[in-house]
Amino acid sequence: MDHFDAIAELDRQSVLHPFTYLKGHASGEGPVPVIIEGAKGVRIRDARGHELIDGFAGLYCVNIGYGRTEVAEAIARQAYKLAYYHSYAGHTTEELARLSDRLLRMAPGRMSKVFYGLSGSDANETQAKLVWYYNNLRGKPAKKKIIARERGYHGCSVIAGSMTGMNFYHDHMDLPVSGILRTGVPHHYWGAMPGETEQEFSQRRADELEALILGEGPGTVGAFIAEPVLGTGGIIPPPAGYWAAIQAVLRRYDVLLIADEVICGFGRVGTPFGSHLYGIEPDLISVAKGLTSAYIPLSACLVGEKVYAVIEEATDRVGPFSHGYTYSGHPIGAAAANAALDIVEREDLAGKAATRGAYLLQRLTQEFQQSPIVGEIRGVGMLAAIEFVADRAHKTRFDPALKVGPRISQAARERGLIARAMPHGDILGFAPPLVMNEGEIDEMVDITRAALRQVTDELVAAGHALA
């Protein structure tokens, strides 16, 4: 047993990995643990020297690319100066104050204050508490239900996991909890009626939302949470007119809008926030991932003026704001975020995401739109997806047992590319670092083409007729 085999065995015996087939991993019957040792730009390297293009930026998060020494140096400087102090009872640091001011200036809508955590999940957990707190303070204690969307992703914790609209996050874990409602996914390709335009489909989704609010009673519905672009649910940009129609309903019934910008924020869709692109005016905003480009854990809740004014006014009556974590506003996290956002702004990564994302979508369309098993190619900014179907003309899905999406993902990985097999269909997702250049995009598309050809040939050889 060599050194790396020994490390892999230690891992098998000691680590509880997320989203892993645990029995096979622990027994050694599953895939060998991949020990990641280094990374630079858009590529990661494992301990045995194999290099992979990371076409998913970790988990949508390494926007500035790997190996940016500016961020490492900022982390080190802050650690030498002050590694930790809490932010309770008005304590702060220069990095935290500057970061908070910066976020308020960057953000869409009328934001007032910033609260910090460590992950997108805890940010959305905090948002739920803020909705409940806000309505209690303004004398509307029944207005607590939160509407989320089918296939929306908002985290894995108790409330955030309940808001996530995917059953496999709930099964066997007593989720979702009560008080979380569900409305339809805004995916025109699968959800539209025959002949229904995107605008008509968007209005129908808004009408369904309104009917849900009226059915529950507007006095019981406190908030609606949604990603500007659906992420883990399939990388689905909203259809035309969707956000305007949805926001009109929310305003009509005094329902807060929580924009989950954990994926879309900080340039990924070609604008600073997804809300900027789609004309969204949120009351609350959740951010994480691109906030530090995952160089260190940090999340934030941006609290709008309307909500904050009620909370502040009630202080004399109810006492201090009784929510917070040991690591809220961690000095090293704040320093890392400022350094990462310096890069985002200095290198105009939002602008690069817009132009290079358009190039990525163009290349994917050119290469794959004629494939007999490609149903839809979609994307915005540096988010893109290819959805595979057995019959394009009739929009017939593959038998899930064939695992077409995962097989194409695996074939790409064997050729040196990480592209994610998405849930809820045979979908291959791309969310590369925003620093990826056109040559690297070409390389990513070329590998995908070879992977798709391999799996298509396998399907034909196995006797599956492709329409």
N, C-alpha and C positions, 0 to 999 in steps of 0.2 A: 504494500500500500504506500503510494507516494504522498507527499505533503498535501496536495490538493484533494486526493481521495480521503485523507484523514479529516480535512476540513469539511468536506461534504458529509462524511459520516457524523461528525459532531453536529452538523446542522440537522441531519435527519433525526437525531436523538434528542434535540433540544429546542428546536424552533417550531412554533405553531404558525404556519404561513397562511396569510389570507388567500382565499380563492384557490385552494390547492386540494387535490385529492389526497387526503391525509394518510389513509392506510397505505397506499402505494408509495407515498413519499417516505413514510417512516420505515417501511419494510425493505426499501431498496428495489421494489419491483417497478416503481414509477421512473420517470426521467431522472437522470443524474442532476443534482442541484447545480445551477449555473452560478459560479462565483464571479461576480463582476469586480474587476480590479481597477479599471481606469476608464476615462472618457475624455474626448476632446471634440469640440465643435458639435457635429451631429452624429458622432460615432461613439459607441461604447466598446470596451474590450474586456473579454473574460480572462480568468487567471491562466488559461492555457494559450493565450495569445490570439484567440479568434476575435475578429472585429465585425461589428454589425452596425449598419445604418439604423439609427433609432428613429423610425418613421412615426413614433408616437410620443416623442419628447418625455420619456418616462411614462407618466400618466397625464398627458396633456400639459405638463407643468414646466419643463425646462426651456422656457421661451428664449432665453439669451444664449442657449447652447451650453455645452459642458466645458469645464476647465477655465472659466473666467477668473483670472487671478485677482481682478479688482474686488470681487465679492469676497474671496478668501482673505484678502488683506484687510478689508473692512471688518470682517468677523474677528480677525486676530487683533486688530487695534482695539476694538471694543472689549474683547475678552481681557486684554492686558489692562485696560483702563478701568472697566467695571463689568464683570461677567454677569452679575445679576443684582437686581433689586426689584421689589414688587411695585405695582402701580396703584395699590390701594390708598385710600385717603389722600388723594392728590399728589402722590409721589410720581415723579417723572424723570426722564433723561432728555438731553438735547436731541438725540436721534429720534426718540419717540415723538416729541413735540413737532419736529420738522417733518417726520413722516406723516403725521396726522393732518397737518396743514396741507401738505402736498396732495394727499388723497382727496381731501375736500375740494381742492382746486381742480383736480383731474376729473372728478366724478360727474356723471349726469345728474339732472334734477337739482333739488335744493337740499343738499345734505348739510348737517349741522355738527355732528360729533362722530367719533370713531371708537369702537370697542374692539379689543383684540383677544384672539384665542390662538389655537395651533393648527386647526384643520378646517376644511370646508364643512365637515359634519358638525363640528362644535359651533361654527358660525351660524348654521341654519338652526341648530338647537337653541342658540341664543335668540335668533329672530322669532321663534315661536314664543319664547318667554316674553319678548318685548311686545308682541301682539297682545298677549293676555294681560300683561301689566298695563299697557296703554289703555285697553278697554276697561279694565277695572278702575283705573284712575279717573276716567271720564264718565263713570257711572253707567257703564254698559257691560255688566258682568256676564251676560249671556252671549256676547258677541265674540266667540272664541274659536269657532271651527275654522280650519284652514283647508282651502281647496288646492290640490296639486294635480298634476296631469299624469295620465297613463304614460308610461315609459320615461317620465321625468326622473332625473337622478339628483338627489340632494344630500346623500351621505348614508352612513351605516349605523349611526347611533339610534337611540330609541325613537325620538320624535323625527329627526331627519330621515332615519331609515323608514319610518312610517310614511313620510311624505314622498319618498322614492316610490315610483310607480312600477316596480318590477317584482313579481311574485317570489323569485328566488332569493331576494333579500329578506323576505318575510317568513318563508316556510320554516316551520319547526322552531321559530323564535318568538312566537306570540305577538307578531306584528301583522298589520298595523294596529296601533292603539286607537281607541275611539276618538272622535273629533277631527279625524282627517278624512276629507272627501276627495273624490276623484272625478276628473273631467277628461274629455277626449284628447288624444294625441293629434297635433296639427300636422299630419303627414298626408299631403294631397295624393301622392302616388297610390297609397293603399286605402285611404279613407274616403276619397271623393266618390260621389255617385256618378253614373254614366253621364258625360257631357257637362259636368259641374266645373265651372271655372275656379281658379284659385280664390278669387274674390268671393264668389258664392260659397265656396267651402269654408273660408274663414268666417263669413257671416253666420253660417250654420253652426260652427264651433262656438261662436260668441252667443248665439241664441241658446245653445245647449247649456252654456255656463249660466246664462241668465235664468233659465228654467230650473237649474239646480239650486241657485241662490233663492229663488222664489219658493221652491218646494221645501227647502230647509227653513226658510224664514230669514229675511235679510238681517233681522236683529240678532241672529245666531252666527252669522258668518263674518269672521274677523279679517281674513287675509287670503290672498291668492299668491302662490309661489310658483315661479317658472324660470327656466333658463332662456335667455334670448334665442339661443340655438340649442336644440336638444343635443346632448352630448352622448353619454353612454347608451341612451335609448336608441341610438342609430345614426348620430351625426345628421340631424334633420333641420335645415334652415326653415324658418316659418314661411308659409305661403303668403302671397301678396295680400295686403290688407288685414292680416291677422292681428297684429299688435294694436292697430287703431281700433278695431272692432272690440277686442277684449278690454282695452282700457276704458272705452265708453261704458261698458257694463259695470266695471269696478267702481267708477266714479258715481254712477247712478245709485249704487247701493252702499256707498261708504265702506268699501272693502279695500284694505291696504294692499298694495302691490309690493311683493318681495322679489327683487330681481336677483336670481342666483347667477352671479357673474364669475363663479369660481373657475370655470373653463374659459369663458369669453373675455374676461377682463385682461387689461394690460396688453392689448394689441392683437390678440389671436385672430379676430375676425376682420382686421384691417382698420379698426378704429380703436381709440383708447378703451372703450367698453362696448359690449354688444348693444347696450341701451342707446348709445349714440347712433349706431347704424340703423336701428329700427324705430327711432322716435319714442322710446320708452321713457316714461317719467316716473321712476320708482319712489316709493316711500321709504324703503329699506333696501340695502344692497349687501350681498355677501360676496367676499373675495377671499382667495387663498392662492394656491398653485403659482400663477405668474407673479404674485406679490413679491416673492423672493426668488422666483424661478426654481423653487424647491431646494435651494442651497441650504436652507434651514427651515424648520416648520414655523409657519406664521399664517394666521387668518385674521380677517377683520369684518366687522359689521359696521356699515355706514348708516347712520340714523338720520332720517330726514327731519327738516325743521318742524313739520306738523307733529310728528311723534315726539320729538325731543321737547318741544314747548310744553306739552302736557306733562311729561315726566318731570321737568324742572319745576313747573308751577306747583306740583304736588309735594315737593320736598319737605316743606314746613309741616305738612299734614301727615306724611307717611314715613319720614325719615330718609336715611341715605339709600342710594340705589344698591340693593342687596343681591348683586350678581357679580361674579368674577372668578378667575382662576389664578392659581399660584403663578402661572407664567404669562398672564395677561400683560401685553406690552413689554415682553422680554427685551432687554437692551440689545442683545446680540441679534435677535430677530429683526428689530427695527433698523439696526445698522446694515444688515444684509439686504433688507428691502430697499433702503435708500440707495445702496450701491447697485442693486439690480435694476431699479427704476432709472437711475442715471444712465445706464446702458440702453434701456428701452427708449428713452427720450433722445439721447445723443445720437444713436444710430438709426433713429426713426423706424423702429421695428414694426410699428403699426402700419406705416406706409409700405414697408417691405412686405409685410404679410398680405397687404392688399394686392400688390403687383405680382409677387411670386405665387400667391394663392391663386390668382387668376390664371397664371401660367400652369400651375399644377392641375387645375380643373380642365384647362384646355388640353393638356397632354393626356389626361385620363380619358377625356371624351374622344379625342382623336384615336387613341389606341384601343378602346374597349367598347365604344358604342355599337359596333357591329357584331360583337361576340354573341353567339346564340344563347349564352346563359347570363348575360348582363341585362337586368331589368331597368335599373336607374343608376345614374351617376350624378352625385349632388355634392355641394360644398359651398363654403364661403370663407374668404380669408384662408388661413392655414388650417382649415378643417375640411376634410373630404371623405367621401365614402362611395363604394361600389356595392350595389345590392344585386345578388345573383338569384335567378329564377329558373325553373325547369322549362317554362313555356312563356316567352315574352309576350306573344299575342294575347294570351288569356290570363297573364299574370298569375301563373300557377307556381306555387312554392315547391322547392325540393322536399322530398321526404327528409325530415330532420335527422333520421338515422344515418343518412349519407354524409352529414357533417361537412358540407361543401365549403362553407366559409372557413371553419377551422383548418380544413385540409389545404386550402389556398394560403392561409396564413402560415401554416407550417412549412409549405413548400417555399414560400418567400424567405422564411427564417433560415432554411437550409442553404439558401443562396446569399445570405448576408443582409437581410432586411427584416426589421421588426415592423409589421403592420398588424393591427389588432382585429381579431375575429370578434365582432360585436354580437351582443345577445339579441333576441327577438328577431331572428332571421339569419339568412346567410349573407352577412355583411362584412366587408373588409374596410376598416377605418384607418385614416391617416390624420395625424396631428403633429407634424414634425416641428422641431425648433424653428423659431421665426428667423433664425440666421441662415437657414438652408438656402443655398444658391441654386441657380437654374441647372447647373451641371449635376448637382446632387439630386435635384428633382428628376432629371432625366435618368440618372442611375436607378433611382427608386422605382420609376415607372417601368424601366427595362426589366428589372427583377420581377416586378409584379406581372408583367406580360409573360415571362417564362414560367412563373408559378401557375398562372391561370391556364396556360397551354398544357402544362403537365396534368393538372386535375381534369381539364376538359377531355384530354385523351384517355385518362383513366375511366371517366364516366362512360365514354363511347365504348371502350374496350369491355366494360362490364355490362354492356347491352342497354344502357339508358339512352333512349332516343332524345335528341335535343332539337327543340322546335326552332 
